[in-house]
Amino acid sequence: MARGQRKTLDEKITAKQEMIEALMTRIESEKRELAELFEEKKRKELESVSDLIADAGLEVSEVATLLQQYLQTRTAQAS
């Protein structure tokens, strides 16, 4: 049974280079998609916190002050 024509070494090198280039393009695309997913997750988490603040009837500045006080207390207790 006859086989197809064998590729030259240069053709094999070119094919591998093209494959690597295609894979690198795919990797970059996947990285962008992953970054978008992280941003979406962050946005949803912030919406959740914002809803919690609103449900508690607090202002963002009040929550920031309370959080700073909590962190200072916690740091002092850890020392």
C-alpha positions as CSV (number, residue, x, y, z in Angstrom):
1,M,0.0,0.0,0.0
2,A,1.5,3.3,-1.0
3,R,1.9,6.0,1.6
4,G,1.5,9.8,1.1
5,Q,4.5,11.9,0.2
6,R,6.8,12.4,3.2
7,K,7.2,15.9,4.5
8,T,10.6,17.5,4.4
9,L,12.3,18.6,7.5
10,D,11.6,22.2,6.6
11,E,7.9,21.4,6.1
12,K,7.8,19.7,9.5
13,I,9.4,22.7,11.1
14,T,7.0,25.1,9.5
15,A,4.0,23.0,10.5
16,K,5.2,23.0,14.2
17,Q,5.8,26.7,14.1
18,E,2.3,27.2,12.8
19,M,0.9,24.9,15.4
20,I,2.7,26.8,18.2
21,E,1.5,30.1,16.9
22,A,-2.1,28.8,16.8
23,L,-1.8,27.5,20.3
24,M,-0.4,30.8,21.6
25,T,-3.3,32.6,20.0
26,R,-5.7,30.2,21.7
27,I,-3.9,30.7,25.1
28,E,-4.2,34.5,24.8
29,S,-7.9,34.1,24.0
30,E,-8.4,31.8,27.0
31,K,-6.5,34.3,29.2
32,R,-8.8,37.1,28.1
33,E,-11.9,35.0,28.8
34,L,-10.5,34.0,32.3
35,A,-9.9,37.7,33.1
36,E,-13.5,38.5,32.1
37,L,-14.8,35.7,34.3
38,F,-12.7,37.1,37.3
39,E,-14.1,40.6,36.6
40,E,-17.7,39.2,36.5
41,K,-17.1,37.4,39.8
42,K,-15.7,40.5,41.4
43,R,-18.7,42.6,40.1
44,K,-21.2,40.1,41.6
45,E,-19.4,40.0,44.9
46,L,-19.4,43.8,45.1
47,E,-23.1,43.9,44.2
48,S,-23.7,41.4,47.0
49,V,-21.9,43.6,49.5
50,S,-23.7,46.7,48.2
51,D,-27.0,45.0,48.6
52,L,-26.1,44.0,52.2
53,I,-25.1,47.6,53.0
54,A,-28.3,48.9,51.5
55,D,-30.4,46.3,53.4
56,A,-28.8,47.4,56.6
57,G,-29.6,51.0,55.9
58,L,-26.0,52.1,56.1
59,E,-23.9,54.3,54.0
60,V,-20.7,53.1,52.4
61,S,-18.6,55.6,54.4
62,E,-20.1,54.2,57.6
63,V,-19.2,50.7,56.6
64,A,-15.7,51.8,55.7
65,T,-15.3,53.4,59.1
66,L,-16.6,50.3,60.9
67,L,-14.3,48.1,58.9
68,Q,-11.3,50.2,59.7
69,Q,-12.1,50.2,63.4
70,Y,-12.5,46.4,63.3
71,L,-9.2,46.0,61.5
72,Q,-7.4,48.3,64.0
73,T,-8.9,46.3,66.9
74,R,-8.0,43.0,65.4
75,T,-4.4,44.2,64.7
76,A,-4.0,45.4,68.3
77,Q,-5.3,42.1,69.7
78,A,-2.9,40.2,67.5
79,S,0.1,42.1,68.9
